[in-house]
Amino acid sequence: MVYNVIGVSSGSSLAGLDLVFTALTEVRGKWEYEIRAAVRLPYTPEWEEKLSGAADLPARDYMLLHSEYGHFTGHAIKSFIHDNQLDHQVHFIVTHGHTIFHVPSQKMTAQLGDGAAIAAVTGLSVISDLRAMDVALGGKGAPLFPLAEQLLFPDFTYRLNLGENATLAAQLNGAFAAFDICPCNYILDSLAATLGRAYDEDGQLAAGGVTDAPLLESLNGLAFYRESYPRTIASKFGTGTVLPLIQKHQLSTQGKLNTYVKHIAAQIAGTLGSLQQDKTQEAPATLLLTGGGIFNGFLIKSIQEALQPLNITITIPEEPTSKFRTPLMVALLGALRWRQETNAFASVTGAEKDSVGGALWAI
């Protein structure tokens, strides 16, 4: 079975709206994909302001923005279809929306981007709210994307996404598992922002800094790293714990970036090292790296150096997969919802049970 799907995502960095048109093929439970068109549409300053301030809006204004952003997304998709001559080829659209509130402890998550509005504008069926069912069942609503990676890239021992957090997925003790290792790009971008940079391009700032041993020891000693999986990192861990800890140390920003990169590498190596001890394997382990962090050369070099004693072979996908990994994963999770198949595992999110997540807006 082939599904021609448009996947849509928007990250917390406000880099823009990512759209992918992909052909997803399923044969006897095995999935393959082909990205046939992809684009990132940068947000205007006006939209950056609206999205960044959405959490502080009164309820009525928030819902109006929810509708407005849905219509905005719908028109962006409609233009994407026209520009790439995709008329009559798209089976359905899957949108993650732009996360504003995520409070799984109170069984609530909210992403801007009304699915009904997108369906009304495009004239196509839309799947949205992918995290809502899992959160309603007491799950953390995350991580969800590692499941899609498991289906599209099943031949790797481990799959590690270097996104806002470093998130690992693997088959452990015969079952699929995925969990956050440590905060990643969120912290690096926040530090770069103090120098007026949106991010540390290729890790050049970090590479020019010096590792601070006391800070590195403090970071590695945080209690969170002693918690067992499944575990997920809330944004307040970065803003309320990690960043304040870094700022206590009188270092240059480059020194802080360098030290935090070394911290990420150390946590990844420590996690994979413990997993390697728990399993016997004849062939060397393989690791697929994805996410925005793969474009940070200093981070990748640091991870490679930290993993060298573990004999783990690292693979980084080529473009466009490397750049548009998230909307591709969104598309596949939506395809599972379309087929009424599980797309959120309780063993990963901590929910009461597995679920089929996503609201369907049919035209």
Steps between C-alpha positions, in 0.01 A plus 500: 500500500628846407400818681585838350515725804592857585661523843516837676699607807610812685772495764543705814796681340253679267729424204193462281228269374638174357302316234577164340319310228592136538391170350475250788489137392399214729550137398440224757574729791815652350503871417702694244487866405589740221509875555375654176483864610598694812527862608557712810295819503663751737263684730456872456587717802126539555445125524806456720350754740157335495632150564752601764234693692216250466539352849418837658178564307152502657297188413289672230802650327685169517216319326482772236871452438445123486256555215715765330810281510298210361389710205856628454628141495226396260591774252870410531417138415277607213785707352740207554267272305470753218872579481593130481213401266355257754133555421296178530805312634471561876298242693498691829690754713654440843584801714673507835415864565707739707520395865409773747390307809617153599405401856473120502498495880152653472410300187508802270684589182417769244642571156400804297360434153132405469477181293147590387628830361777324307249254354263783406774693316662206321193289432693196625462275803724602789637315803604718795547485879730197486596521869157561655380141549821383661498795740132438583600143590755629747799484268759769447404537133869454423714380353281403202727541200743218590223251416487634145879480476486139618266418212693692233853414621467156664851375428681723751579387854429849630337814363590832663327826418696813586211740528381718786599196707725207413248217465600135466296215353588130489375147551583425862428163658284408204279809522507840331626774732562872456601766750673836538866490595565870563404849379677574174436777246273696734790572734754559222266741319420683824870555567563613142211746533692691769742595222221598262518173306201280419729199537870408506566439130694175455596524868768759423443694822517185712811383318672826593426460870671304777336221698441597864546192719297623804200591281520171312507308828199695630301434184581130495405475866140621457248266663298462180772281349448240770134451406408184310321503166242560368572863574431823320639847556263788571603845381515618862798269556696704249377842611477431872794267561756474221529861384511645855773248587705605197454870574637456854842434351703803397598391151495646153204396287738301283623316807143422605414374151812285486432351842135429424588325173741280698218435748266386221767269361575359846135426574450331164811289546404410855151394398612294203784350702257371763271359231791329328584323826144370527500323165716252315545566131722339244510793258612855589215728605370761256362844584284722278532871583222739399371843600635852478804410706652307209583836341714592801840370397661544843215311668527210255879485542462499879245217486722297267794539736291403804362190326831379358570255786155343449560392139175656378472593133326835440286579195353839410229503230541715193272787405208544471443239773750665733336841471136393494503209741225639726223558239588159352445338840177698539380366165562138601331536839201639313505208258482262796204700633336478156539120518372495860831354619683578823721808475575555870638229728435505873844344558651819358270774628381352828131506400239255631505315169606522137288730287411618152552876521378774272179687419367447146337790318343344192384690190 
